[in-house]
């Protein structure tokens, strides 16, 4: 739902833009060959990720050939049904795509997946080559996305983020632009210029994986007050440039005071667009404009030396996720209203509300490290470490954020005080009578969406495969017998009204493992009962005061709580051969344990 900014983009028809990331076959092969699709491999790596580089002498053009190098495409789509047909058909590249809404993004609380006709509105293309090992980035957007802003971007205060360009044109016609509604001056429906729109579902569709409530419902109309995106191209490129003397807006030299001339922000782009337009004719692709490209000027290597022809040189731009950016090696550069030059490249359909810089942003994509004084503590910077420790062993992803966000750091829910409890009946004579009852109750609990990788059922996997399990962890390590697998053949979906996901694990005879039954439900939580000698005994007592962590895993999701003994409700039997231990969740864990 979100663009590459941290907020969604709604088109003039009130529909959310959707996004996808595509990688070339050669890049896909890199991932599989190095097992970078496995979180355990990335977490254990001792070197930076390096994707294939395109060879200068290769002219085949086959994206599956490793000599072509890694290519990434980030595409932005709008619903074709919202396009004003008066503008004429055939102006967009369209495809029928599956559009997915997770359960927490629908007001119904049910996940949905629909086949819709979508129209392409924007596209980033990144290519890693021998001469540009930090990738060369190009961005294209549809000519009907938004008008130019009426002024050059302004400079920010020292030490502060540079502001978005807020010079949107007035008096636009309705239906003229995809991301700039008409009559915004007299209609409260529009947000301010290049400012995120108001949420339409606060308290209804909050994201449970983030601490702030953002409240966006994908199945509801936009907020009637400030709910539509109002955008302009932050770096004017289509019809506007800037006067060489005072950097005021212009379209021709006649708009400037002689001898000043009207300069283009991205010199050389217009002839390329005109040449492509002539070659494409009336094709829908002729409606997509190259905005510009971005690259680095100093790659710190002799690219004629075979041993150095393809490297990860991300550290030339940023040495860590919070490091200062080496702006001086980035091109192209844009002259701001105050005369300062900045490397800026963005797309109205993606970095709508931000002053964008593709390479600088991606150069901060580093895997999490560990603290120098506590190898079990995960960190992204030294401030995450206690007692003067520093964050070490951080390796870069070759500027690819999806490696960090979607693989190395799967989503996790952490439960608060009172939301989790564990009751354990332990027989010190014969453990066959031991039984364990776990309950986690939370409105934020999310079972895996039906058919997704977080659905605990098999879906083609062989029997015995376990996509779900319960783990008990103490002092950073799983206790003996503390990893209880829940094989996929034991799960089935529970059909309930108004619940998008609910599953029952049933193994009454104990043929698959110690757990007799487990129930997980959206918006409610999890209940489990397990019995027998295979249960972990360390959950009932300990020689130290360290808390016990319980983590439920379903697919790629983790749900964890920190438990402490409740002496008030725990008790021993009369002959001290049996013990009833009660543990309750205390404080919210800082992090969930690794998978």
C-alpha positions in Angstrom: 0.0 0.0 0.0 2.7 2.5 1.0 4.8 4.1 -1.7 8.5 4.5 -1.2 7.6 7.4 1.1 6.2 6.3 4.5 2.6 7.2 3.6 0.2 5.9 1.0 -0.7 7.7 -2.2 -4.4 8.1 -3.2 -5.2 9.0 -6.8 -7.8 11.5 -7.9 -10.4 8.8 -8.0 -9.8 8.1 -4.3 -8.1 4.7 -4.9 -4.8 3.6 -3.3 -1.7 3.2 -5.6 -0.2 -0.3 -5.4 3.4 -1.3 -5.7 5.5 -4.3 -6.6 9.2 -5.2 -6.9 10.5 -7.3 -9.8 14.0 -8.8 -10.1 15.6 -10.1 -13.2 16.2 -13.9 -13.7 20.0 -13.4 -13.3 19.4 -11.6 -10.0 17.0 -14.3 -8.9 19.6 -16.9 -9.6 22.1 -14.9 -7.5 19.6 -15.1 -4.6 19.0 -18.8 -4.9 22.7 -19.8 -5.5 23.8 -17.9 -2.3 20.7 -18.9 -0.3 20.0 -15.2 0.4 16.3 -16.1 0.5 16.9 -17.8 3.9 17.0 -15.6 7.0 19.4 -18.0 8.7 21.9 -17.5 6.0 21.7 -13.7 6.0 21.9 -13.6 9.8 25.0 -15.8 9.8 26.8 -14.0 6.9 30.3 -12.7 7.5 30.5 -10.7 4.2 28.6 -8.2 2.2 26.0 -9.3 -0.4 27.3 -8.9 -3.9 25.0 -9.2 -7.0 26.1 -9.9 -10.5 27.4 -6.9 -12.6 26.6 -6.3 -16.2 29.6 -6.8 -18.6 30.4 -3.8 -20.7 31.2 -6.0 -23.7 27.9 -8.1 -23.4 25.3 -7.0 -26.0 22.9 -9.9 -25.9 20.2 -8.1 -23.8 19.0 -11.4 -22.1 18.0 -10.5 -18.5 18.6 -14.2 -17.6 22.2 -14.1 -18.7 24.5 -13.3 -15.7 26.6 -11.2 -18.0 23.6 -8.8 -18.2 23.9 -8.1 -14.4 21.3 -7.7 -11.8 18.2 -5.6 -12.6 15.4 -4.4 -10.3 12.2 -2.8 -11.4 9.9 -1.1 -8.9 6.5 -0.4 -10.4 3.6 1.8 -9.2 0.0 1.0 -10.3 -3.4 2.7 -10.1 -6.7 1.0 -10.7 -7.6 1.3 -14.4 -11.3 1.7 -13.5 -10.6 5.1 -12.0 -9.1 6.6 -15.1 -11.2 9.3 -16.8 -12.0 7.8 -20.2 -12.4 11.2 -21.7 -8.6 11.4 -21.8 -8.7 8.6 -24.4 -8.0 4.9 -24.2 -4.6 3.4 -24.9 -2.6 5.9 -22.9 -1.5 3.4 -20.2 0.2 0.1 -20.1 -2.3 -2.1 -18.4 -2.2 -5.6 -16.8 -4.6 -7.8 -14.8 -2.9 -8.2 -11.5 -3.7 -9.9 -8.2 -4.3 -7.1 -5.6 -3.9 -8.2 -2.0 -5.2 -6.6 1.2 -4.0 -8.0 4.5 -6.7 -8.5 7.1 -5.6 -5.5 9.2 -6.0 -3.2 6.2 -9.6 -4.0 5.6 -12.4 -2.6 7.7 -14.0 -6.0 7.7 -11.0 -7.6 9.3 -10.8 -10.1 6.5 -7.9 -10.5 4.1 -8.8 -10.1 0.4 -7.2 -10.9 -3.0 -8.8 -9.7 -6.2 -7.9 -9.8 -9.9 -8.0 -6.2 -11.1 -7.0 -4.3 -14.2 -4.2 -2.0 -13.2 -2.5 0.9 -15.1 1.2 1.5 -14.7 1.9 5.1 -13.5 5.6 5.0 -12.4 8.7 2.8 -12.6 12.2 2.8 -11.1 14.8 0.7 -13.0 18.1 -0.1 -11.3 20.9 -1.9 -13.0 24.2 -3.1 -11.5 27.1 -2.9 -14.0 30.9 -3.2 -13.9 31.3 0.6 -14.3 28.4 1.3 -11.9 28.7 -1.3 -9.1 26.6 1.0 -6.9 23.9 0.6 -9.5 22.6 3.1 -12.0 19.0 4.2 -11.2 16.5 5.5 -13.8 13.0 6.6 -13.1 10.0 7.0 -15.5 6.5 8.2 -14.8 3.3 8.7 -16.8 2.9 12.1 -18.3 -0.6 12.4 -16.7 0.6 11.8 -13.1 1.0 15.4 -11.9 2.0 18.8 -13.2 5.4 20.4 -12.5 5.8 22.3 -9.2 5.9 26.1 -10.0 9.3 26.7 -8.3 12.6 25.1 -7.7 12.9 22.9 -4.5 13.9 25.0 -1.5 16.9 24.4 0.8 16.4 23.2 4.4 17.8 24.5 7.6 21.3 23.0 8.5 20.8 19.7 10.2 17.2 19.4 9.3 15.5 17.3 6.6 15.1 19.3 3.4 11.4 20.1 2.8 9.2 18.8 0.0 8.4 21.3 -2.8 5.0 22.9 -1.9 4.5 25.0 -5.0 1.5 23.1 -6.5 -0.3 24.9 -9.4 -3.9 26.1 -8.7 -7.1 25.9 -10.8 -6.5 22.4 -12.2 -9.2 20.7 -14.2 -10.9 17.7 -12.7 -9.7 14.5 -14.3 -6.6 16.2 -15.9 -4.1 14.6 -13.6 -3.9 11.2 -11.8 -2.4 12.6 -8.6 -3.6 16.2 -8.6 -7.4 16.5 -8.2 -9.1 19.5 -9.7 -10.6 22.4 -7.7 -8.5 21.8 -4.6 -8.6 25.4 -3.6 -12.3 25.2 -2.9 -12.7 21.6 -1.8 -11.7 20.2 1.6 -11.1 16.8 0.0 -7.5 17.6 -0.9 -4.5 17.3 1.3 -1.9 20.1 1.2 0.6 20.1 -1.6 2.9 17.2 -1.4 1.8 16.5 2.1 0.5 13.0 3.1 -3.3 12.8 3.1 -5.4 12.2 6.2 -6.0 8.6 7.3 -9.4 7.1 6.6 -9.6 4.4 9.2 -8.0 5.5 12.5 -8.6 2.8 15.2 -10.0 0.4 12.6 -7.1 -0.5 10.3 -4.0 0.2 12.4 -0.9 -1.8 11.5 -0.1 -4.1 14.4 3.5 -4.4 13.4 4.3 -0.7 14.1 4.0 1.2 17.3 2.2 4.2 15.7 -1.4 3.9 14.6 -1.6 4.9 11.0 -5.2 3.9 10.3 -5.4 3.2 6.6 -8.3 1.0 5.4 -7.9 -0.1 1.8 -11.5 -1.0 1.4 -12.9 2.4 2.5 -13.3 5.7 0.6 -10.8 8.4 1.4 -11.2 10.8 4.3 -13.5 13.5 3.1 -11.2 16.1 4.7 -7.7 16.1 3.3 -8.0 12.5 2.1 -6.7 12.8 -1.5 -3.1 13.2 -2.5 -2.3 16.5 -4.1 1.0 16.3 -5.9 3.3 18.1 -8.2 6.7 17.0 -9.6 9.1 18.3 -7.0 11.8 18.9 -9.6 10.1 20.6 -12.5 10.9 18.6 -15.7 8.0 18.6 -18.1 7.4 22.2 -19.0 9.3 24.2 -16.4 13.0 25.0 -15.7 14.7 27.8 -13.8 16.3 31.1 -14.7 20.1 31.0 -14.5 20.3 34.2 -12.6 17.7 34.0 -9.8 16.5 30.4 -10.2 12.9 31.6 -10.7 10.5 29.3 -12.6 10.5 29.5 -16.4 9.4 27.7 -19.5 11.4 29.7 -22.1 14.3 32.1 -22.2 11.8 34.9 -22.6 10.6 34.3 -19.0 14.1 35.3 -17.7 15.8 38.7 -17.6 18.4 38.8 -20.3 21.2 37.7 -20.4 19.8 34.9 -18.1 18.5 31.8 -19.8 16.0 29.1 -18.9 18.0 26.1 -17.7 16.6 22.5 -17.6 17.0 20.6 -14.3 18.2 17.4 -15.9 20.2 18.4 -19.0 20.1 16.0 -21.9 16.9 14.2 -20.8 14.5 16.0 -23.2 16.3 14.9 -26.4 16.2 11.3 -25.1 12.5 11.5 -24.5 11.9 13.1 -27.9 13.8 10.3 -29.6 11.9 7.6 -27.8 8.6 9.3 -28.6 9.5 9.3 -32.3 10.4 5.7 -32.2 7.4 4.5 -30.2 4.7 6.4 -32.1 1.2 6.0 -30.6 2.2 3.2 -28.3 1.1 3.5 -24.6 4.9 3.4 -23.8 5.3 6.8 -25.5 3.3 8.3 -22.5 6.0 7.4 -20.0 8.7 10.1 -19.5 12.3 9.5 -18.4 12.7 11.9 -15.5 16.5 11.3 -15.1 19.1 8.8 -13.9 21.4 8.7 -10.9 24.9 7.2 -10.6 28.2 7.6 -8.7 31.2 9.4 -10.2 34.0 7.7 -8.1 33.7 4.0 -7.7 37.1 3.7 -6.0 38.4 0.9 -8.2 40.1 0.1 -11.5 37.3 -1.5 -13.5 39.8 -2.8 -16.0 41.2 -5.2 -13.5 39.3 -8.5 -13.7 39.6 -9.2 -9.9 37.9 -5.9 -9.2 35.3 -5.7 -11.9 32.3 -6.4 -9.7 32.2 -5.4 -6.1 29.8 -4.2 -3.4 30.9 -0.5 -3.1 28.0 0.6 -1.0 30.3 1.8 1.8 31.6 4.5 -0.7 28.3 6.2 -0.2 27.4 5.3 3.4 29.3 3.2 5.9 26.3 2.2 7.9 22.5 2.6 8.2 22.8 5.9 10.0 26.1 7.1 8.4 26.7 10.5 6.7 26.0 10.3 2.9 28.9 11.1 0.6 26.8 13.4 -1.5 29.7 14.6 -3.6 30.0 11.5 -5.7 26.3 11.3 -6.6 25.0 12.6 -10.0 22.8 14.1 -11.4 22.6 17.3 -9.3 19.7 19.8 -9.1 20.2 23.5 -8.3 17.9 24.5 -5.5 16.1 27.8 -5.1 19.0 29.1 -2.8 21.6 28.1 -5.4 22.9 25.0 -3.6 23.2 21.9 -5.6 21.8 18.5 -4.4 21.6 15.1 -5.9 17.8 14.6 -6.3 15.9 11.9 -8.1 12.4 10.9 -7.3 9.1 9.8 -8.8 5.8 11.5 -8.1 4.0 8.1 -7.8 6.5 6.7 -5.3 8.5 9.4 -3.4 5.5 11.7 -3.4 6.1 13.5 -0.1 9.9 13.3 0.2 12.9 14.9 -1.2 14.2 11.8 -2.9 17.7 10.5 -3.5 17.7 6.9 -4.7 21.3 5.8 -4.2 21.7 7.7 -0.9 18.6 6.0 0.5 19.5 2.5 -0.6 23.2 2.9 0.5 21.9 2.7 4.1 20.5 -0.8 3.7 22.6 -2.8 6.1 21.7 -6.0 7.9 21.4 -5.8 11.7 24.6 -6.6 13.7 25.3 -7.5 17.3 26.6 -5.6 20.2 30.3 -5.9 20.9 29.7 -6.7 24.6 26.6 -8.9 24.1 26.6 -11.1 21.0 22.9 -12.0 21.7 21.7 -8.5 21.5 20.7 -7.4 17.9 21.5 -3.8 16.9 21.3 -1.4 14.0 23.4 1.2 15.7 25.6 1.6 18.7 22.9 3.4 20.7 21.0 0.0 20.8 23.8 -1.5 22.9 24.2 -1.1 26.7 27.2 -0.2 28.8 29.2 1.4 26.1 29.0 -1.5 23.6 29.2 -0.8 19.9 27.2 -2.3 17.0 29.5 -4.6 15.0 29.3 -7.2 12.2 26.9 -5.2 10.1 27.0 -6.3 6.5 25.5 -4.4 3.5 22.9 -5.8 1.1 24.4 -4.3 -2.0 21.8 -1.4 -1.6 18.8 -3.8 -1.8 16.4 -3.0 1.0 14.1 -6.0 0.3 16.9 -8.3 1.5 16.8 -6.6 4.9 13.1 -5.9 5.2 11.5 -9.0 3.8 14.0 -11.7 4.5 16.3 -10.9 7.4 13.8 -9.3 9.6 10.4 -11.1 9.5 7.5 -9.3 11.2 7.0 -9.9 14.9 4.3 -9.2 17.5 5.3 -8.7 21.1 2.7 -9.1 23.8 2.2 -6.9 26.9 1.8 -7.6 30.5 -1.2 -9.9 31.3 -1.8 -11.0 27.7 0.0 -14.3 28.0 -0.2 -17.1 30.6 1.2 -20.6 31.0 0.0 -23.3 33.4 2.2 -26.4 33.7 1.3 -29.5 35.7 4.4 -31.5 36.4 4.6 -35.0 38.0 8.1 -35.7 39.3 7.5 -39.5 39.5 6.0 -40.2 36.0 6.2 -37.5 33.4 3.5 -39.1 31.2 0.9 -37.1 33.2 2.6 -33.7 32.5 0.5 -31.2 30.7 0.9 -27.7 29.6 -1.7 -25.0 28.8 -0.7 -21.9 26.9 -2.9 -18.9 26.3 -2.2 -15.6 24.5 -5.1 -13.2 24.3 -4.7 -10.0 22.2 -6.8 -8.1 19.7 -3.6 -7.6 17.7 -3.1 -11.3 17.1 -2.9 -12.2 13.5 -3.2 -15.8 12.2 -1.7 -16.4 8.8 -3.9 -15.3 5.9 -5.5 -18.2 4.1 -3.3 -19.6 1.4 -0.3 -17.4 2.3 3.1 -18.6 3.5 1.9 -17.9 7.1 -1.0 -20.3 6.7 0.1 -23.3 8.9 -1.4 -25.9 6.6 0.7 -27.9 4.1 -0.4 -26.5 0.8 1.7 -28.9 -1.2 4.4 -29.5 1.4 5.1 -33.1 2.3 3.6 -34.5 5.5 5.8 -33.9 8.5 6.7 -30.4 7.4 6.2 -27.9 10.2 5.4 -24.3 9.3 4.3 -23.6 12.9 5.9 -24.4 16.3 6.0 -23.2 19.9 9.4 -22.4 21.4 10.5 -21.8 25.0 13.6 -19.8 25.4 15.8 -18.9 28.4 18.9 -16.8 28.4 18.9 -16.6 24.6 18.8 -20.4 24.0 15.9 -22.8 23.4 15.5 -25.0 26.5 15.6 -28.8 26.4 12.5 -30.1 24.5 11.6 -26.4 24.2 10.9 -26.5 20.4 7.6 -28.1 19.8 6.8 -28.6 16.2 3.2 -28.5 14.9 3.3 -30.5 11.6 1.3 -29.0 8.8 -1.0 -32.1 8.3 -2.5 -31.5 11.8 -4.0 -28.1 10.9 -7.3 -27.2 9.3 -9.1 -24.0 8.8 -12.0 -23.1 11.0 -14.9 -21.6 9.1 -16.3 -18.8 11.2 -18.2 -15.7 10.3 -16.4 -12.3 10.5 -13.0 -14.0 11.0 -10.6 -13.9 8.1 -8.2 -16.5 9.6 -8.8 -19.1 12.2 -7.0 -22.5 12.4 -7.3 -25.6 14.6 -4.4 -28.1 15.1 -5.9 -31.5 16.3 -3.8 -34.5 17.3 -5.7 -36.0 20.2 -3.8 -39.3 20.1 -0.4 -37.6 20.1 0.7 -39.2 16.8 2.4 -36.0 15.6 3.9 -34.7 18.8 3.1 -33.6 22.3 0.4 -31.0 21.5 -3.1 -32.3 21.5 -4.7 -29.2 20.2 -3.9 -25.6 19.2 -6.3 -22.9 18.1 -5.2 -19.6 16.6 -7.7 -16.8 15.6 -7.4 -13.3 14.2 -8.1 -10.7 16.8 -8.2 -13.2 19.6 -5.0 -15.1 20.1 -3.8 -18.6 20.7 -4.7 -21.5 23.0 -2.7 -24.7 23.2 -2.7 -27.9 25.3 0.3 -30.3 25.2 1.0 -33.4 27.3 3.5 -36.1 27.9 7.2 -36.7 28.6 8.4 -34.6 25.6 7.4 -31.4 27.3 10.2 -29.1 28.6 10.7 -29.2 32.3 12.8 -26.0 32.6 9.7 -23.9 32.2 8.5 -24.9 35.6 11.5 -23.9 37.7 14.9 -22.3 37.4 17.9 -21.7 39.5 18.1 -18.0 38.5 15.6 -15.2 38.1 15.9 -14.8 34.4 12.5 -14.7 32.6 11.2 -17.3 30.3 10.3 -16.3 26.7 7.6 -18.1 24.8 7.5 -17.7 21.0 4.8 -19.0 18.6 6.0 -19.2 15.0 3.6 -19.5 12.1 5.3 -19.3 8.7 7.4 -16.1 8.7 5.7 -14.5 11.7 6.8 -14.5 15.3 4.6 -13.9 18.3 6.5 -13.6 21.6 5.9 -12.9 25.3 8.1 -12.7 28.4 6.8 -14.8 31.3 7.6 -14.7 35.0 6.6 -17.1 37.7 3.4 -16.3 39.6 4.1 -17.7 43.1 0.6 -16.7 44.3 -1.2 -19.1 42.0 1.5 -21.8 41.8 1.4 -24.7 44.3 2.8 -28.2 45.1 0.8 -31.3 45.7 0.4 -32.7 49.3 3.2 -35.3 48.8 5.4 -32.8 46.9 5.5 -35.1 43.9 3.3 -32.9 41.7 3.7 -29.2 41.0 1.4 -26.7 39.4 3.4 -23.8 38.0 1.7 -20.6 36.7 3.6 -18.1 34.7 2.2 -14.7 33.5 3.5 -12.2 31.0 5.4 -9.4 32.7 6.8 -6.7 30.6 6.9 -6.4 26.8 10.0 -8.0 25.3 12.4 -5.6 23.6 12.7 -7.9 20.6 11.5 -11.3 19.6 14.1 -14.0 19.4 15.5 -14.9 16.0 13.8 -17.7 13.9 
